[in-house]
């Protein structure tokens, strides 16, 4: 059995750092080879080139134009790449905001993902307060955040915390100031997803 693990959440919540922290422990705990697929790494340079050609602003990743025309193809390519690795027996840690997909529960739809029951599926929603996220984004001073910061009041309207039916099966992880025990508990929940119910 392979694992497909999504680390989702809004900007500044520490998704990539969390995935990298758990990468080696997960490989050891499951005995499986893993790959790390981060949307910014896979598509960052492409997005910069495309937006530079379209708007003369290569760091524009949050405008209506980007969200309307490039967002979904990037995410589909990210999932296609994960599925290709899974078919080769390589588990995947997938990092990206994927907020719409969490809200619409597409990440729990195996037909939409194109994966079968032999793949252990975990969806982690990484979260922190808006104030903490904003401070982290400012501190990292990455050019791709310029549009977001300049239009923060607009961007913050897209921020949400899953609730109600959106929480079913979702693993919440508060990444404000986690302790070692919090990382260990998250690791165990992901590992348990690949075990039969009697063994989990």
C-alpha positions as CSV (number, residue, x, y, z in Angstrom):
1,X,0.0,0.0,0.0
2,X,1.2,3.5,-0.9
3,X,0.3,6.8,0.9
4,X,-1.0,9.9,-0.6
5,X,-0.8,12.8,1.9
6,X,-2.0,16.3,1.3
7,X,-0.6,19.2,3.3
8,X,-3.2,22.0,2.7
9,X,-3.9,25.4,4.1
10,X,-3.6,29.1,3.5
11,X,-0.3,31.0,2.9
12,X,2.0,31.4,5.8
13,X,0.8,28.3,7.8
14,X,4.0,26.4,7.3
15,X,2.8,23.6,5.0
16,X,6.1,23.0,3.3
17,X,8.1,23.0,6.5
18,X,5.7,20.6,8.1
19,X,5.9,18.2,5.1
20,X,9.7,18.3,5.1
21,X,9.8,17.7,8.8
22,X,7.7,14.5,8.5
23,X,9.2,13.2,5.3
24,X,11.9,11.0,6.7
25,X,9.9,9.9,9.8
26,X,7.1,8.8,7.5
27,X,9.5,6.9,5.2
28,X,10.9,5.1,8.3
29,X,7.6,4.4,9.9
30,X,5.9,3.0,6.7
31,X,9.0,1.4,5.0
32,X,7.9,3.1,1.8
33,X,9.8,5.4,-0.6
34,X,8.2,8.9,-0.7
35,X,8.5,11.9,-3.0
36,X,7.7,15.5,-2.0
37,X,5.6,17.5,-4.5
38,X,5.3,21.2,-3.7
39,X,3.2,23.3,-6.0
40,X,5.5,26.3,-5.8
41,X,8.5,24.2,-6.7
42,X,6.8,22.4,-9.6
43,X,5.0,25.4,-11.1
44,X,6.6,28.5,-9.6
45,X,8.9,29.2,-12.5
46,X,6.2,28.4,-15.1
47,X,3.7,30.7,-13.3
48,X,6.2,33.5,-13.2
49,X,6.9,33.2,-16.9
50,X,3.2,33.0,-17.8
51,X,2.1,35.9,-15.7
52,X,5.1,37.9,-16.8
53,X,4.0,37.5,-20.4
54,X,0.3,38.1,-19.6
55,X,0.5,41.0,-17.1
56,X,4.2,42.0,-17.0
57,X,4.1,41.0,-13.3
58,X,5.8,37.6,-12.8
59,X,5.0,37.6,-9.1
60,X,1.2,37.9,-9.7
61,X,-0.2,34.6,-8.3
62,X,-3.3,35.8,-6.6
63,X,-5.0,38.1,-9.1
64,X,-8.4,37.1,-10.7
65,X,-6.6,36.4,-14.0
66,X,-4.3,33.8,-12.4
67,X,-7.1,32.3,-10.3
68,X,-9.4,32.0,-13.3
69,X,-6.9,30.6,-15.8
70,X,-3.9,29.0,-14.2
71,X,-4.8,27.9,-10.7
72,X,-6.8,24.7,-11.6
73,X,-4.4,23.4,-14.3
74,X,-1.5,23.7,-11.9
75,X,-3.4,21.8,-9.2
76,X,-4.5,19.1,-11.7
77,X,-0.9,18.7,-12.9
78,X,0.2,18.4,-9.2
79,X,-2.3,15.6,-8.6
80,X,-1.4,13.9,-11.9
81,X,2.3,13.9,-10.9
82,X,1.4,12.4,-7.5
83,X,-0.8,9.7,-9.2
84,X,2.0,8.8,-11.6
85,X,4.4,8.2,-8.7
86,X,1.8,6.2,-6.8
87,X,1.4,3.9,-9.8
88,X,5.1,3.3,-9.6
89,X,4.9,2.4,-5.9
90,X,6.2,5.7,-4.6
91,X,4.2,7.4,-1.9
92,X,3.6,11.2,-2.2
93,X,3.5,14.2,0.1
94,X,1.6,16.9,-1.8
95,X,1.9,20.5,-0.7
96,X,-0.4,23.3,-1.8
97,X,-3.1,25.5,-0.5
98,X,-5.9,23.4,-2.2
99,X,-8.5,25.4,-0.2
100,X,-11.3,25.0,-2.7
101,X,-10.6,21.3,-3.0
102,X,-10.8,20.9,0.8
103,X,-13.9,23.0,1.0
104,X,-15.6,21.0,-1.8
105,X,-14.2,17.7,-0.4
106,X,-12.6,16.8,-3.8
107,X,-9.5,15.5,-2.0
108,X,-11.6,12.7,-0.5
109,X,-13.1,11.8,-3.9
110,X,-11.0,8.9,-5.1
111,X,-12.6,9.0,-8.6
112,X,-11.6,12.7,-8.9
113,X,-8.1,12.0,-7.7
114,X,-7.8,8.9,-9.9
115,X,-6.6,6.6,-7.1
116,X,-7.9,3.3,-5.9
117,X,-8.5,1.8,-2.4
118,X,-4.9,0.5,-2.3
119,X,-3.8,4.1,-1.7
120,X,-3.9,5.2,1.9
121,X,-5.3,8.8,1.8
122,X,-4.7,11.5,4.4
123,X,-5.6,15.2,4.1
124,X,-4.0,17.5,6.6
125,X,-5.3,21.1,7.0
126,X,-2.4,23.1,8.4
127,X,-3.6,26.3,10.1
128,X,-2.6,29.2,12.3
129,X,-4.1,32.6,13.0
130,X,-4.3,35.3,10.3
131,X,-2.0,37.5,12.3
132,X,0.7,34.8,12.6
133,X,0.3,33.9,8.9
134,X,0.6,37.5,7.8
135,X,3.7,38.0,10.0
136,X,5.4,34.9,8.5
137,X,4.6,36.0,5.0
138,X,6.1,39.4,5.7
139,X,9.2,37.9,7.3
140,X,9.9,35.5,4.5
141,X,9.9,38.4,2.0
142,X,9.3,36.3,-1.0
143,X,8.4,38.2,-4.3
144,X,5.5,35.9,-5.0
145,X,3.7,37.2,-1.9
146,X,3.8,40.8,-3.1
147,X,0.3,40.8,-4.7
148,X,-1.2,39.0,-1.7
149,X,0.3,41.5,0.7
150,X,-0.7,44.5,-1.4
151,X,-4.3,43.2,-1.6
152,X,-4.5,41.6,1.9
153,X,-8.0,42.7,2.6
154,X,-9.1,41.1,-0.6
155,X,-7.1,37.9,0.0
156,X,-8.2,37.5,3.6
157,X,-11.8,37.0,2.4
158,X,-10.7,33.7,0.9
159,X,-9.3,32.5,4.2
160,X,-11.5,30.1,6.0
161,X,-11.3,27.4,8.7
162,X,-13.1,24.1,7.7
163,X,-16.2,23.4,9.6
164,X,-19.2,21.1,9.6
165,X,-19.2,18.4,6.9
166,X,-15.8,19.7,5.7
167,X,-14.2,18.3,8.8
168,X,-15.1,14.6,8.1
169,X,-11.9,12.7,7.7
170,X,-9.8,15.9,7.7
171,X,-6.8,16.1,10.0
172,X,-6.4,19.5,11.6
173,X,-2.9,20.6,12.6
174,X,-2.3,23.9,14.5
175,X,1.1,24.9,13.2
176,X,1.5,28.0,15.4
177,X,3.9,26.5,17.9
178,X,3.6,22.7,17.9
179,X,5.4,20.5,20.4
180,X,7.2,17.3,19.6
181,X,4.2,15.4,20.8
182,X,2.0,17.2,18.2
183,X,4.3,16.1,15.4
184,X,4.4,12.5,16.7
185,X,0.6,12.4,17.0
186,X,0.2,13.7,13.4
187,X,2.8,11.1,12.2
188,X,0.8,8.3,13.8
189,X,-2.5,9.4,12.3
190,X,-1.0,9.4,8.8
191,X,0.7,6.0,9.3
192,X,-2.5,4.6,10.7
193,X,-4.4,5.5,7.5
194,X,-2.5,2.7,5.7
195,X,-3.4,0.0,8.3
196,X,-6.5,-2.2,8.5
197,X,-9.0,-0.9,11.1
198,X,-8.2,-3.8,13.4
199,X,-4.5,-2.9,13.4
200,X,-4.8,0.9,13.4
